[in-house]
Each structure stands twice: as structure tokens, then as C-alpha cells.
Amino acid sequence: MNTTFLEQYNHGLDLLATGHDVDRAELRLRWLSMESRAASVLPGHASHAEENNGEFVAEWDALAGIPPERSEETLRRPDALIEENLHFRCPLLLPADSAPRGLIILLNGLNERSWDRYLPWALRLLGLTGRAVLVFPLAFHLNRAPSAWADPRRMTRLSAERRALHEGITASSLSNAALSARIQALPQRFLWSGVQSHEDVRDFIRALRSGAWPDLAADLRVDFFGYSIGAFLALIMLMADTDALLAHSRLLAFSGGAALDGMALTSRYILDSAAHEALLRCFISDFEATMRNDARVAGVLSGGHSAGAAFRSMLSANDGAAERLAMLAPIAQRVRAIALTRDEVMPPDAVRATLCPGNAVAVDMRELDFPYEYSHVHPFPLLPAVEAEVERAFDAVMTLTAEHFA
């Protein structure tokens, strides 16, 4: 198998370009077809019609109104009816000539539109661990989003509209325009897409345990590599594992693990400032008002969903500390976090304050720094001038990951 980061990046692009199952001397690629059974949690689902009203009223209209960015039709489609999010495929990498020793589920970051970053990660983890690696897209991300949300022409126009509509807005770009418009219109989407992703991953694992996936043994241990917001979701899944479905699972949280109030999500690659402010108002500064005014959110976060308490404890590093530490304690030995010193989106201090305040919980947290210019979005830049340094940094992260999963 190719060994350097750059070679594995190019190898990943080559694999993705096929679009179908591949058998090669060094690995096997299988595309798994998924169907989300959790669409009922999403805005716009028929089950959310107003009570005592025979005519269906979508939450999109009833709660949030249609956002002013009307020029982009796909943003006005009710969430529950976005077909790409309901039926999707996941790439599964397998050893070429042996049964996998386990399964690693790789969960992506916020506002991802491309698989490119994740295939070299998956390839290296496959080579280091002998485990199968499944790249599982979160709801409305990667191939679970309409292609229009990544269309440069449409998103450039949408970004311009947002800058004209919202005075003082910063970090607006074609890269974050779609997610920003959706989050600002209805910040509760952060919760609902998380609940859907939570249920989708658990449904996959339940199917695995029943023998539904022929390339994977039913009793394989399932571990998680969570990047950024993927680490946030994976932590919640392990903390909320009341039925012990994930009783033996481990998590490597890479550039993630901070509570919501510790994340600096205003970025040209993630959210613009107007959307980030709306998200923080909904779940931090005006949280009590959200709970009073949104019965569905209040229901989920007050015991209506198994992950509700865990999600609530991850909103604020301080306010949810006691509840979070109680849920972290039983899983702490199975969690390792890797934070990057110059990561401004998920600062190491925010990760530390969330996972191990005062060393109260024995979460193994490692802080790394690299001898080149990097960022949260680009920890391993594809620049020839620093190729050797990037390779060493990439190897350090993946080696720590493989050790944790051993």
C-alpha cells in the first residue's frame, strides 16, 4: 500500500473516482447503501403538523419562516424531504486478503462537502490497524447534501445576498453560505441533524450485529475516529450508550471534544458570524427561552431521547460540567483526544476544559504542534515545501490513534 500522506491522498482520489466497488492487491473498497430511518426528527416531516389542524403545516413555515435567501430553491426544501440525506452511500475500506480485526467509523467535521480529506486518513488507519474503516457522513454533509449547496456560482450569489442582508456579517463565503443560511434560519437544526446522525450510526451498528453486512463479522469491535464536530457526536454517543451497544467502543477525538461554547465556529469554511451568533443564542445565551418556546427541543433535552442529557451537557463547559463528568467517568479510559496547539476553532484549552477540567476525569488528552503553518480546517496541507514535515505530523496523529485502538 502507498505509504506517504501525499501518495495516500492521491490514492484516495483515484479510489473515489471509480464510484464503484474495487478489489486491488492492497485493499478492497465497498460502497454501502444506507437508508436513514430517523427522518421523523427533521423539520418539515408530516408528523410535525400542528395539532387540531387537518391541513399539513411544515415546521419550516410554522416555526422559522422561509429564509430571505429565496434565490436558492434547494434551501427552501423541507429538511425531511431532502432525498440525498435519506438515501446515501458510504465508502468502506477493507484489508485485501484477510478478515478485518475490527471496524473504525470515521465521522466528519462540520460543513464538509468532499470526501477528499478523509480517504488518506482511512487508508492510513487501515494499514496501521488491519481494521476496516467506514467513512460515515453526518446528516446533510458530504454526499448527504444536494449538490447545489456546493455549486460555486449559486453559493457565491447566496454569500453576496447574506452580506447585503446582514450588516456587519463576517466570514461569509461560498464555502459556508448554505450551512450558514440554514442554521441562521433554524438553529435547532444543529440538534435535529445530530439526532438523525446519532440514530443512523446506531442503526448501522445494530444491523452489523444482526449480520446484515457480509464483509463485516457481526461481532467486530466498533471504534470511532471523530474529527471536529464528528468527535462531538461520538462523545455524545458513548456517554448516552444506555443499552451498551457501544460498551467496548473506543474514541479518538481529533481536533474536537470541546463543548459548543468553546468552539470558535465563525470561519469562512464553517459558519459566517450571523449563523454562529444565531446558534449560540439558541443553545447558550437564550437557552432557557429556547426550552420554553420549542416543545420538541425541550422534550428531547429533558429526557425524550437517550442522548438528550449528553447533548445538553456538551453545550457549555461550565454549566453542564457535573452532569458531563458523571457520564464521562465510565467511558474515560476508552477516549483519547488529540488537540492542536494553533487550532483556533477547537482550541486545546476548550477541549481540556470540557474533557478533563482539573484532571477530574482521566481522559487521555494529547496536545500536538507542528513545525509549519496549519489550521483546524487544514491540519495537513498539501504543500510541497513542507511535505516531509506534514508526513511526520500525519504519522504522529495516526500512530497515536492506532495505539489507542490496539
C-alpha positions in Angstrom: 0.0 0.0 0.0 1.2 3.6 -0.7 2.8 5.0 2.5 3.2 8.7 2.4 0.4 11.2 3.1 0.5 12.7 -0.4 0.5 9.2 -2.1 -2.4 8.2 0.1 -4.3 11.4 -0.8 -3.9 10.7 -4.5 -4.7 7.1 -4.0 -7.9 8.1 -2.2 -8.9 10.4 -5.1 -8.3 7.5 -7.5 -10.5 5.2 -5.5 -13.3 7.7 -5.2 -13.2 8.4 -8.9 -14.2 4.8 -9.7 -17.6 5.3 -7.9 -18.0 1.5 -7.5 -16.6 -1.4 -5.6 -12.9 -2.1 -6.1 -10.6 -5.1 -5.5 -6.9 -4.3 -5.5 -3.8 -6.1 -4.3 -3.6 -3.7 -1.3 -7.2 -3.3 -0.3 -10.9 -3.7 -1.1 -13.4 -0.8 -1.4 -17.1 -1.4 -0.9 -19.8 1.2 -1.2 -22.5 0.5 1.4 -26.0 1.8 0.6 -27.8 3.3 3.6 -31.3 4.5 4.3 -32.0 6.8 7.2 -34.9 5.7 9.3 -34.7 8.8 11.5 -36.2 11.4 9.2 -39.1 11.9 11.5 -36.9 14.1 13.8 -36.3 16.6 11.0 -38.1 19.9 10.3 -40.8 19.5 7.7 -41.8 15.9 8.5 -45.5 15.2 8.2 -45.6 14.0 11.8 -45.0 17.6 13.0 -48.2 19.0 11.5 -49.8 21.4 14.0 -52.3 19.7 16.3 -56.0 20.1 15.5 -55.2 21.3 12.0 -56.2 18.9 9.3 -54.1 20.7 6.8 -50.4 19.8 6.9 -48.2 22.6 8.1 -44.5 22.1 7.8 -42.3 23.3 10.7 -40.2 25.1 8.1 -43.1 27.6 7.7 -44.7 27.3 11.1 -41.6 27.8 13.2 -38.9 29.5 11.2 -40.5 31.1 8.1 -38.9 30.8 4.7 -35.4 32.5 5.0 -34.8 35.6 2.9 -32.2 33.9 0.7 -35.0 32.9 -1.6 -32.9 32.7 -4.8 -31.6 29.2 -3.8 -34.5 26.8 -4.2 -32.8 23.9 -2.5 -32.6 25.8 0.7 -36.4 26.1 0.8 -37.0 22.4 0.5 -38.2 20.9 3.9 -35.3 19.0 5.6 -37.3 15.8 5.9 -37.8 15.7 2.1 -34.2 16.1 1.0 -33.7 12.8 -0.7 -29.9 12.9 -0.7 -29.9 12.9 3.1 -32.2 10.0 3.4 -30.6 7.6 0.9 -26.8 7.7 0.6 -23.7 5.6 0.3 -20.6 5.2 2.5 -17.1 4.0 1.4 -15.9 1.0 3.4 -12.2 0.1 3.1 -11.2 -3.5 3.9 -7.9 -5.4 4.0 -7.3 -7.1 0.7 -6.7 -10.7 1.8 -7.8 -11.1 5.4 -10.8 -10.5 7.6 -10.7 -7.1 9.3 -9.7 -7.1 13.0 -12.3 -4.6 13.8 -14.2 -1.6 12.4 -13.4 2.1 12.7 -16.2 4.5 11.9 -14.8 7.9 10.7 -17.1 10.8 11.4 -16.6 14.1 9.5 -16.3 17.7 10.5 -18.9 20.5 10.2 -19.7 21.8 6.7 -17.8 19.1 4.8 -18.7 18.8 1.1 -15.9 16.5 -0.1 -14.5 13.0 0.8 -11.0 14.1 -0.2 -9.6 14.8 3.2 -10.8 11.5 4.7 -9.6 8.9 2.3 -5.9 9.3 3.2 -6.9 9.1 6.9 -8.9 6.0 6.3 -6.1 4.4 4.2 -3.5 5.0 6.9 -5.8 3.7 9.6 -6.4 0.6 7.5 -2.7 0.0 7.1 -1.8 0.6 10.7 -4.6 -1.3 12.4 -5.8 -4.0 10.0 -9.3 -2.8 10.8 -11.9 -1.9 8.3 -12.6 1.8 8.0 -16.1 3.2 7.2 -16.4 6.9 6.4 -19.9 7.7 7.6 -21.3 11.1 6.5 -23.2 13.1 9.1 -26.7 14.3 8.1 -26.6 16.9 5.3 -22.9 16.6 4.9 -20.7 15.1 2.1 -22.9 13.1 -0.2 -26.0 13.6 2.0 -26.5 17.2 0.8 -27.8 18.5 -2.5 -25.0 19.2 -5.0 -26.4 22.8 -5.3 -25.1 23.5 -1.8 -21.5 23.2 -3.2 -22.1 24.9 -6.5 -19.7 27.8 -6.7 -21.9 30.1 -8.8 -25.0 29.5 -6.6 -23.2 29.8 -3.3 -21.2 32.9 -4.4 -24.6 34.6 -5.1 -26.0 33.4 -1.8 -23.0 34.7 0.1 -23.4 38.1 -1.6 -27.1 38.1 -0.6 -26.2 37.3 3.0 -23.6 40.1 3.2 -26.2 42.6 1.8 -28.9 41.4 4.2 -26.9 41.2 7.4 -25.0 44.3 8.3 -21.6 43.6 9.9 -21.5 40.0 8.9 -18.1 38.4 8.8 -16.5 35.3 7.4 -19.3 34.9 4.7 -18.1 32.8 1.8 -19.3 30.5 -0.9 -18.0 27.6 1.2 -20.2 28.3 4.2 -23.2 30.0 2.6 -25.6 27.1 2.5 -25.0 25.8 6.0 -25.0 29.4 7.4 -28.3 30.2 5.8 -29.9 27.0 7.1 -28.5 27.4 10.7 -29.5 31.1 10.9 -33.0 30.3 9.7 -33.4 27.5 12.2 -30.5 26.9 14.7 -32.4 23.9 16.1 -31.1 22.1 13.0 -27.8 21.6 14.9 -29.7 19.4 17.3 -32.0 17.7 14.8 -29.3 16.7 12.3 -27.2 15.5 15.3 -30.1 13.3 16.5 -30.6 11.9 13.0 -26.8 11.2 12.6 -26.8 9.5 16.1 -29.7 7.3 15.1 -28.2 6.5 11.7 -24.9 5.3 13.1 -26.6 3.3 15.8 -28.9 1.7 13.2 -25.9 0.7 11.2 -24.2 -0.9 14.2 -27.4 -2.8 15.1 -27.6 -4.1 11.5 -23.9 -5.1 11.8 -24.7 -7.1 15.0 -27.5 -8.9 13.2 -25.2 -10.0 10.4 -26.5 -7.6 7.7 -23.2 -6.6 6.2 -21.5 -9.7 4.6 -18.0 -8.1 4.5 -18.1 -7.5 8.3 -18.3 -10.1 11.0 -21.3 -9.4 13.4 -19.0 -9.4 16.5 -16.4 -6.9 15.3 -15.5 -4.2 17.8 -16.6 -0.8 16.6 -14.4 2.2 17.3 -14.7 5.8 16.3 -12.4 8.4 14.8 -14.2 11.6 15.2 -12.9 14.8 13.6 -14.2 18.2 14.9 -18.0 18.0 15.2 -17.7 14.3 14.5 -15.9 14.0 17.8 -18.7 15.9 19.5 -21.2 13.4 18.2 -19.1 10.4 19.0 -18.6 11.6 22.6 -22.4 12.0 23.0 -23.0 8.5 21.6 -20.6 6.9 24.1 -21.9 9.0 27.0 -25.5 8.1 26.1 -25.0 4.4 25.5 -27.7 3.2 27.9 -28.2 -0.1 26.1 -24.5 -0.9 26.0 -24.5 -1.2 22.2 -21.1 0.6 22.3 -19.9 -0.9 25.6 -16.4 -1.8 24.2 -16.0 1.0 21.7 -13.1 3.5 21.8 -13.0 7.0 20.5 -10.1 9.1 19.1 -11.3 12.7 19.1 -9.1 14.6 16.7 -9.4 18.4 16.8 -12.6 18.0 18.7 -14.1 17.4 22.1 -14.9 20.9 23.1 -18.3 22.0 24.4 -20.3 24.1 22.0 -19.5 27.4 23.8 -15.8 26.7 23.4 -15.9 26.2 19.7 -15.0 29.2 17.5 -17.1 28.3 14.5 -17.0 31.6 12.7 -14.9 30.7 9.8 -15.0 31.1 6.0 -15.0 27.3 5.9 -17.6 26.6 8.6 -20.2 29.3 9.6 -20.4 33.0 9.0 -20.8 35.3 12.0 -24.6 35.7 11.7 -25.2 32.0 11.7 -22.8 31.3 14.5 -24.4 34.1 16.6 -27.8 32.5 16.0 -26.6 29.1 17.0 -25.1 30.5 20.3 -28.3 32.4 21.1 -30.4 29.3 20.6 -28.3 26.9 22.7 -26.3 29.2 25.0 -27.4 32.7 25.8 -31.1 32.2 25.2 -31.2 28.5 26.0 -34.0 28.8 28.6 -36.1 30.7 26.1 -35.5 28.0 23.5 -36.6 25.4 26.0 -39.8 27.4 26.8 -40.7 28.1 23.2 -39.8 25.0 21.4 -41.6 22.0 22.9 -39.8 19.4 20.7 -36.3 20.7 21.7 -37.4 20.7 25.4 -38.8 17.2 25.1 -35.6 15.8 23.6 -33.3 17.6 26.0 -35.4 16.8 29.1 -35.4 13.0 28.7 -37.2 12.4 25.5 -34.2 11.0 23.8 -31.4 8.8 25.1 -28.8 11.3 24.0 -30.6 14.4 25.2 -28.8 14.7 28.6 -25.4 14.1 27.0 -26.1 16.7 24.3 -27.2 19.2 26.9 -24.1 18.6 29.0 -21.9 19.4 25.9 -23.4 22.8 25.3 -21.3 24.6 28.0 -18.1 23.6 29.5 -19.1 25.2 32.9 -22.9 24.9 33.1 -23.0 21.2 32.2 -19.8 20.1 34.0 -21.3 18.0 36.8 -23.6 16.1 34.5 -21.0 15.7 31.8 -18.3 14.4 34.2 -20.7 11.8 35.6 -21.3 10.5 32.1 -17.7 10.7 31.0 -16.3 8.9 34.0 -17.4 5.3 32.9 -16.0 5.8 29.4 -12.9 7.9 30.1 -10.4 5.1 29.7 -11.8 4.5 26.2 -11.4 8.1 25.0 -8.3 9.8 23.7 -8.3 13.4 22.4 -5.7 15.0 20.2 -5.7 18.8 20.1 -3.6 21.0 18.0 -1.9 24.0 19.7 -2.7 26.5 16.9 -6.2 25.2 16.3 -8.4 28.3 16.6 -11.7 26.5 16.0 -11.3 23.8 18.7 -8.6 25.4 21.0 -6.8 22.9 23.2 -7.9 24.8 26.3 -11.5 24.4 25.4 -11.1 20.7 24.8 -9.3 20.4 28.1 -11.9 22.3 30.0 -14.6 20.0 28.5 -13.0 16.6 28.9 -10.6 16.9 31.8 -11.2 20.0 34.0 -8.8 19.9 36.8 -7.9 16.4 35.8 -11.2 15.3 37.3 -11.7 12.7 34.5 -8.9 10.5 33.3 -9.4 11.3 29.6 -6.1 10.9 27.8 -5.6 14.2 26.1 -2.5 14.9 23.9 -1.7 18.4 22.6 0.5 18.5 19.4 2.1 21.3 17.5 3.5 21.1 14.0 6.5 23.0 12.6 4.6 24.5 9.7 1.6 26.7 9.2 -1.6 24.8 9.7 -5.2 25.3 10.8 -8.2 23.4 12.1 -9.5 23.0 8.5 -6.1 22.2 7.0 -4.0 20.3 9.6 -2.1 18.5 6.8 -1.7 21.0 4.0 -0.7 19.6 0.6 2.3 21.9 0.0 5.5 20.6 -1.5 7.6 22.9 0.6 6.5 21.2 3.9 5.8 17.7 2.6 8.3 16.0 4.9 7.0 17.9 8.0 3.4 17.1 7.1 4.2 13.5 6.7 5.8 13.3 10.2 2.8 15.2 11.7 0.3 12.9 10.0 2.2 9.9 11.1 2.2 11.1 14.7 -1.6 11.6 14.8 -2.3 8.3 13.1 0.2 6.4 15.3 -1.4 7.7 18.4 -4.8 6.7 17.0 -3.7 3.2 16.2 -2.1 2.8 19.6 -5.4 3.8 21.2 -7.4 1.3 19.2 -5.0 -1.6 19.8 
